Amino acid sequence: MLRLLIEFAVKKLVLNPSKVYISETIDGPRSIIEIRVHPDDVGKVIGKEGRSIKALRVLAESVATSHGMESILDVLGS
């Protein structure tokens, strides 16, 4: 569920939504989410002064916490 939420939000931010790939790995009580986007869209996902990625991390952490988990969110250019 968390992966789908992050995927939806990231696809709204980027210019190449078809190049967005989100993977989620569950490691005990931790959800590790990797966001892969087109290299031109990395800046869009990070945002000015990191505001967009901070907002995505807050969103992911609040959802994960409500399910008794913690989350780690990484952005990678493909």
SEGU-426404 format. One record per atom (N, C-alpha, C, O): residue in three letters; z negated, x negated, y negated. Coordinates in steps of 0.05 Angstrom, whole numbers, plus 5000, padded with zeros to 4 digits. Each point is the difference from the previous one (the first is absolute). Layout:
N
ALAZXY/...
This chain:
78
MET500049845024/MET500050164976/MET500049834975/MET501450064981/LEU497049725019/LEU499949834977/LEU502749864995/LEU500849974977/ARG500549955044/ARG502649874998/ARG502050194986/ARG501549914983/LEU498550345025/LEU501950204988/LEU499450044971/LEU501950034984/LEU495649985008/LEU499350044972/LEU500949764983/LEU501250044979/ILE498349725031/ILE500849764985/ILE503149994999/ILE501149924980/GLU500250145042/GLU503050005001/GLU501150204979/GLU501949934986/PHE497050305012/PHE500950204981/PHE499749894972/PHE501950024984/ALA495849875009/ALA499549904973/ALA501849764993/ALA501149994978/VAL499349835041/VAL501649764995/VAL502950094996/VAL501449894982/LYS499650295034/LYS502850094997/LYS500650124973/LYS502250004991/LYS495750124996/LYS500450114974/LYS500149794978/LYS501050054978/LEU497949715028/LEU499949784980/LEU502649835000/LEU500749904978/VAL500650075044/VAL502249805003/VAL502750124994/VAL500550245000/LEU501449574995/LEU502850084996/LEU501550035026/LEU502150135001/ASN496949745021/ASN501450005026/ASN498150125021/ASN498949855017/PRO500650414982/PRO498150125019/PRO500849975030/PRO498350025017/SER504349954988/SER500849975027/SER499349725012/SER500149965024/LYS499149864959/LYS499249735008/LYS497049975002/LYS499049775002/VAL499550444997/VAL497150005002/VAL499250025029/VAL500750195014/TYR497749624995/TYR498950005028/TYR497049964998/TYR499149814988/ILE499450385024/ILE497149985000/ILE499149985028/ILE500850165018/SER497549634987/SER498949985027/SER497050014998/SER498849904980/GLU499950235039/GLU497150025000/GLU498949905027/GLU501050075021/THR497049764977/THR498749895023/THR497150084998/THR498749954980/ILE500350175041/ILE497250085001/ILE498549785016/ILE500649955023/ASP497549934964/ASP498449795013/ASP497150084998/ASP498649924981/GLY500450235038/GLY497350105000/GLY499750204977/GLY501550194998/PRO496649754984/PRO499650194977/PRO501749934976/PRO499550094978/ARG502549745026/ARG501749914978/ARG502950085004/ARG501149985021/SER500150124957/SER502850075000/SER501549804983/SER499449984976/ILE502449875036/ILE501649804985/ILE502850114996/ILE501450065019/ILE499349974956/ILE502650124993/ILE501749794986/ILE499149884980/GLU503350085030/GLU501949814988/GLU502350174988/GLU501250165014/ILE499449784961/ILE502250144986/ILE502249804997/ILE499749794988/ARG502650275024/ARG502449834997/ARG502050164983/ARG500750225006/VAL500249654973/VAL502050124982/VAL502249814994/VAL499849765005/HIS502450344984/HIS502249834990/HIS498849804980/HIS498350084984/PRO502749675016/PRO498949804981/PRO500150094971/PRO498349934984/ASP503750235008/ASP500150104972/ASP497850204994/ASP499550044976/ASP499350085044/ASP498050204996/ASP497149915002/ASP498150154995/VAL501549595011/VAL497349905003/VAL498450034973/VAL497750095001/GLY503649854977/GLY498750034974/GLY499350294994/GLY498050054987/LYS503650145022/LYS499450284995/LYS497550095016/LYS498450154990/VAL501349745034/VAL497750085016/VAL497549874989/VAL497950125001/ILE502349634989/ILE497749874989/ILE499350124973/ILE497750054994/GLY504349994990/GLY499650134974/GLY499149804978/GLY499449775006/LYS500650334970/LYS499249844977/LYS497049935003/LYS498350185002/GLU501149564997/GLU497249905004/GLU498850105026/GLU497550015002/GLY504150055018/GLY499050085026/GLY498950285001/GLY498650075019/ARG502050104962/ARG498950274999/ARG500950185023/ARG498450155011/SER504149834996/SER501050185022/SER498849935027/SER499150175014/ILE500849574992/ILE498849925026/ILE497050065000/ILE498950075021/LYS499849904957/LYS497150064998/LYS499650305006/LYS498250075014/ALA503550104974/ALA499850295004/ALA500550075030/ALA498750175011/LEU503349705001/LEU500650045028/LEU497649925018/LEU499450135019/ARG499449644973/ARG497749915016/ARG497650194997/ARG498650045019/VAL501050064957/VAL497850204996/VAL500550255017/VAL498250105012/LEU504349994987/LEU500850245016/LEU499549955030/LEU498850165014/ALA502149614996/ALA499749935028/ALA497149975007/ALA499150105021/GLU499349774962/GLU497249965006/GLU498550275000/GLU498250045017/SER502550144965/SER498550264999/SER500650175025/SER498350135011/VAL504249864998/VAL500750155024/VAL498749875025/VAL498950145017/ALA501349604984/ALA498849855023/ALA496950055001/ALA498950055022/THR499849934955/THR497150044999/THR499250285009/THR498050045014/SER503650164979/SER499450275009/SER500250045030/SER499050195011/HIS502449625002/HIS500250005029/HIS498349785013/HIS500449945024/GLY497849954961/GLY498249805011/GLY501349735006/GLY499149865018/MET502950084967/MET501549755004/MET500249844974/MET499150104979/GLU502049665022/GLU500749864976/GLU503049935002/GLU501250005021/SER500049944956/SER502949955000/SER500649744986/SER498749924981/ILE503549965028/ILE501149764988/ILE503050064995/ILE501450095018/LEU499549864958/LEU502750074992/LEU501449744990/LEU499149884981/ASP503250055032/ASP501549764992/ASP502850094993/ASP501250185013/VAL500049694967/VAL502850044993/VAL501749765007/VAL499249774993/LEU503050275021/LEU501849795007/LEU502850064992/LEU500950235003/GLY500549584986/GLY502950044994/GLY501549945026/GLY499449815013/SER502650354993/SER501549955025/SER502549854996/SER501549945018/
